[in-house]
Amino acid sequence: MTTMAMISKTGERMDAMRVEFGAILADRILETELLDFLWEARIGERYLGQHFSEDWICDGDGEELSRVAIMSVLNGRFQIAACVVDGEGVPSELIWRRDCHGSDEANSMFATAH
């Protein structure tokens, strides 16, 4: 039930952006804020392990970062992505993203993401 609500809200938000800003500007906003849209539209997530940034030894803040695979439905398409998430559960970096040609491909890719 919650999953469907997340998909619905993201879809409504994209439709509203297209109406308000036009399709071209809405697509540019989506491109710029892709991680946030993917995160909000996720229907699954899987912990992939701890993430170490390049300067993690010198970094004094000690912030714990994790790599997480997510499966999202955005604009009617399944998408699989890996991102960096902080200790609060807030995504901060998109590592990679792939479009899928259906739920079977998405489930397979999600299960093997690393």
C-alpha positions in Angstrom: 0.0 0.0 0.0 2.8 2.5 0.9 4.7 1.6 -2.3 1.7 2.5 -4.5 1.4 5.8 -2.7 5.0 6.7 -3.4 4.6 5.9 -7.1 1.4 7.9 -7.3 2.9 10.9 -5.6 5.9 10.9 -7.9 3.8 10.5 -11.0 1.5 13.3 -9.9 4.5 15.5 -9.2 5.9 14.9 -12.7 2.6 15.6 -14.3 2.2 18.9 -12.3 5.7 20.0 -13.3 5.0 19.4 -17.0 1.8 21.4 -16.7 3.5 24.3 -14.8 6.8 24.4 -16.6 6.3 22.6 -19.9 7.8 19.3 -21.0 11.2 20.5 -21.9 11.9 22.3 -18.6 10.3 19.5 -16.6 12.7 17.0 -18.2 15.6 19.3 -17.4 14.5 19.5 -13.7 14.2 15.7 -13.7 17.7 15.3 -15.1 19.1 17.8 -12.5 17.3 16.2 -9.5 17.3 12.6 -10.8 18.5 11.1 -7.6 15.7 12.7 -5.5 13.1 11.5 -8.0 14.4 8.0 -8.1 14.6 7.8 -4.3 11.0 9.1 -3.9 9.7 6.7 -6.6 11.6 3.6 -5.2 9.6 0.4 -4.8 12.5 -1.5 -3.4 15.9 -0.9 -1.8 18.8 -3.2 -0.9 21.8 -2.5 1.2 25.1 -3.1 -0.7 27.6 -2.3 1.9 29.6 0.6 3.5 30.8 3.4 1.2 34.2 4.9 1.6 34.8 8.2 -0.2 38.2 8.9 -1.6 39.2 11.1 1.4 37.6 8.9 4.1 40.9 8.5 5.9 41.4 12.3 6.1 37.8 13.1 6.7 37.3 14.0 10.3 33.5 14.1 10.4 33.2 10.3 10.7 29.9 10.3 8.7 28.8 6.8 7.9 27.8 6.3 4.3 26.2 3.2 2.7 25.8 2.0 -0.8 22.1 1.1 -1.6 20.6 -0.4 -4.7 17.1 0.9 -5.5 14.4 -0.2 -7.9 12.1 2.7 -9.0 9.3 3.2 -11.4 9.7 6.7 -12.9 7.7 7.9 -15.9 6.3 4.5 -16.3 9.7 2.8 -16.6 11.5 0.5 -14.3 14.9 1.9 -13.3 17.6 0.3 -11.2 20.2 2.5 -9.5 23.0 2.5 -6.9 23.4 5.5 -4.7 25.2 6.7 -1.6 23.0 7.2 1.5 24.0 8.9 4.7 23.3 7.6 8.2 19.9 9.5 8.3 18.7 7.6 5.2 19.1 10.6 2.9 20.6 9.9 -0.6 23.6 12.1 -1.5 25.1 10.7 -4.6 24.0 8.6 -7.6 26.6 6.1 -8.5 24.9 4.6 -11.6 21.4 4.1 -13.1 20.0 1.7 -15.7 16.6 1.7 -17.5 14.9 -1.7 -17.7 12.6 -3.1 -20.4 10.1 -4.6 -17.9 9.7 -5.9 -14.4 11.5 -9.2 -15.1 14.7 -7.4 -16.3 14.3 -5.0 -13.4 14.0 -7.7 -10.8 17.0 -9.6 -12.2 19.2 -6.4 -12.4 18.1 -5.4 -8.9 18.9 -8.8 -7.4 22.5 -8.7 -8.9 23.3 -5.0 -8.4 26.5 -4.4 -6.6 
